[in-house]
Amino acid sequence: MTITLNHRSPSPRSLRGRCAAWARGPTFARDIVIVLAIKFALLMILKYAFFNHPQADHMSMPPAQVAQALFDIPASHPSQGDPHAR
């Protein structure tokens, strides 16, 4: 029995060969990548179509005013009488 100590693995395939094999064979990874690419493209289309710019110039608000409206906690009024009578 012969033991080979310097056994070299076959040379790695070129990038072109790997891409061709990836595109030809039915792989789960390829399907996931294709679905994610389609979803990303659709999300970018929706973003640019609906969320990029306000509908009109008068609809813009300064960021400080938006933050004030979002994080401001209104003061509660002291109760005067029964809660159901308010």
C-alpha positions as CSV (number, residue, x, y, z in Angstrom):
1,M,0.0,0.0,0.0
2,T,1.3,3.4,-1.0
3,I,0.8,6.5,1.1
4,T,1.1,9.8,-0.7
5,L,2.0,12.7,1.6
6,N,2.0,15.5,-0.9
7,H,-1.5,14.9,-2.3
8,R,-2.7,18.0,-4.0
9,S,-6.4,18.7,-4.2
10,P,-7.7,19.5,-7.7
11,S,-7.2,23.1,-8.6
12,P,-10.1,25.3,-7.7
13,R,-12.5,26.1,-10.5
14,S,-12.3,29.5,-12.1
15,L,-14.8,32.2,-11.1
16,R,-16.4,31.9,-14.5
17,G,-16.9,28.1,-14.1
18,R,-18.3,28.5,-10.6
19,C,-20.9,31.1,-11.8
20,A,-21.9,28.9,-14.8
21,A,-22.4,25.9,-12.5
22,W,-24.4,28.0,-10.0
23,A,-26.6,29.3,-12.8
24,R,-27.2,25.8,-14.4
25,G,-27.9,23.7,-11.4
26,P,-31.1,23.9,-9.3
27,T,-29.8,25.1,-6.0
28,F,-31.6,26.4,-3.0
29,A,-29.1,29.2,-2.5
30,R,-29.7,30.4,-6.1
31,D,-33.4,30.5,-5.6
32,I,-33.1,32.4,-2.4
33,V,-30.7,35.0,-4.0
34,I,-33.2,35.5,-6.9
35,V,-36.1,36.0,-4.6
36,L,-34.2,38.4,-2.4
37,A,-33.1,40.4,-5.5
38,I,-36.7,40.6,-6.7
39,K,-37.9,41.7,-3.3
40,F,-35.2,44.4,-3.0
41,A,-36.0,45.7,-6.5
42,L,-39.7,45.9,-5.6
43,L,-39.0,47.7,-2.3
44,M,-36.8,50.2,-4.0
45,I,-39.5,50.9,-6.7
46,L,-42.1,51.4,-3.9
47,K,-39.8,53.7,-2.0
48,Y,-39.0,55.9,-5.0
49,A,-42.7,55.9,-6.1
50,F,-44.4,56.8,-2.8
51,F,-41.9,57.9,-0.1
52,N,-39.1,59.9,-1.7
53,H,-40.8,63.3,-1.9
54,P,-43.9,64.8,-0.2
55,Q,-47.0,65.3,-2.4
56,A,-46.8,69.1,-2.0
57,D,-44.4,71.6,-0.7
58,H,-46.7,72.7,2.1
59,M,-46.7,69.1,3.5
60,S,-43.1,69.4,4.7
61,M,-42.3,70.0,8.3
62,P,-39.1,70.8,10.1
63,P,-37.6,67.7,11.8
64,A,-37.6,69.4,15.2
65,Q,-41.3,70.0,15.0
66,V,-41.9,66.3,14.0
67,A,-39.8,65.1,17.0
68,Q,-41.7,67.5,19.3
69,A,-45.1,66.1,18.1
70,L,-43.9,62.5,18.4
71,F,-42.2,62.6,21.8
72,D,-44.3,65.2,23.6
73,I,-46.4,63.7,26.3
74,P,-49.5,65.7,27.0
75,A,-50.1,66.7,30.6
76,S,-52.9,64.8,32.2
77,H,-55.7,66.9,33.7
78,P,-56.5,66.4,37.4
79,S,-59.7,64.6,37.7
80,Q,-62.6,66.6,39.0
81,G,-65.4,64.2,39.9
82,D,-66.2,60.8,38.6
83,P,-64.3,59.6,35.5
84,H,-67.5,58.8,33.7
85,A,-68.7,62.3,34.0
86,R,-65.9,63.8,31.8
